[in-house]
Amino acid sequence: MNFTTFETALGTCGIAWTARGIRRIQLPERRRGQTAARLKEALPDFTEAEVPAWVREVMVNIRGYLDGSATLDVANISLDLDSAPAFHQAVYAVARDIPIGTTRTYGELASLAGKPGASRAVGQAMARNPIPLIVPCHRIVAAHGKPGGFSPAGGIVTKAQLLALEGVVLPGLSGQSSTPPTPLPYDAATALTHLRNVDPKLARVLDAAGPFRLSLDKLQSPFAALAESIVYQQLTGKAAATIHGRLVALVKPKRRLRPDDVLLLTVEQLRSAGLSRAKVAALQDLAAKTIEGIVPSLARLRNMDDAEIIERLTSIRGIGRWTVEMLLIFRLGRPDVLPVTDYGVQKGFKIAYNKRKLPTPKRLGQYGKRWAPYRSVAAWYLWRAADQKKVDSG
């Protein structure tokens, strides 16, 4: 009767097992230490132990599912549910058969379990489900498409995240997108373990901030992304969105802005969208260098290293290193980018390490070497530290 905890993209999960199979899955609590505490509370006779190969395989499967890189194959996972009531076991058995990307109502599950009309009893069984994910209670919804409840850690927010991973959007379930999230090209759990091992002070920031939730913005083309960055420079989000919308409207009915569109528009037309003369010049330079091939295609960009991308793109008028670093982190998902000139990262470092003043870019870069090859993840958590300070100070 053993358990362990492990890192995932959603946070620290826990897993407990016996010789017969998996006994319990603990979804992430807000703070890392709480996951193990919850397991010990639920299973006081279990002890933390070495993980056998078959349990490790389940953990790897769960990690891949939660970072969006794999589906969760639950059919062949052995479970130990002997202590659950017979009806609960029947409900869990039919719940495991719900295909990924689909949902069932409590009433439908009751019928499948041989008890038509027992939807309330199904709800009680799901509230006591000891093995979420493997017994996918997040796929059980109320009638008429309503989301229903979710008893594991994180509640309805976690339910929304899990369904979004599977491409399911329900009316009334906030925080979801109709487009499944783009998976990160690196393993977030490995990154978190590395950062904890190399920097105990940063580990406290990870615990306070909770799960790693960096999501990638869709990148249609490097030109489109950089054009948007130029428009948004030094403006509020609302004002920039308005100007960007006017710019795109100039080339309708085309689906999106292209380099030749910009070069065919006059300065006066571009200015009419609300762009400054400096931004007009920057957009024209971006368009010309895209056509020349200095700005690479998306396929080529994905195969270039970070240094080459920075060198290429900062040759464009109006595009600085920080802009390219944001593209690397939030569009391409590069794991090892540390934007040392970013005020939020500097402020987060000052708060996390109890410094009296902001670090210089050089000092931050030197200290951050220990976080490699996951400096992007460290930067994300330093941003969270700065954001949390704003909340705390009101």
Buried (B, 14 or more C-beta within 10 A) or exposed (E): EBBBBBBBBBBBBBBBBBEEBBBBBBBBBBBBEBBBEBBBEBBEEBEBEEBEEEBBBBBBBBBBBBBBBBEBBBEEBEBBBEEBEEBBBBBBBBBBEBEBEEBBBBBBBBBBBEBEEBBEBBBBBBEBBBBBBBBBBBBBBBEEEEBBBBEBBBEBEBBBBBBBBBBBEBEEBEEBEEEBBBBBEBBBBBBBBBBBEBBEEBBBBBBBBBBBBBEBBEBEBBBBBBBBBBBBBEBEEEEBBBBBEBBBEBBEEEEEBBBEBBEEBEEEBBBEBBBBEEBBBBBBBBBBBBBEEBBBEBEEBEEBEBEEBBEBBEEBBBBBBBBBBBBBBBBBBBBBBBBBBBEBBBBBBBBBBEEEEBBEBEBBBEBBEEBEEBBBBBBBBBBBBBBBBEEEEE
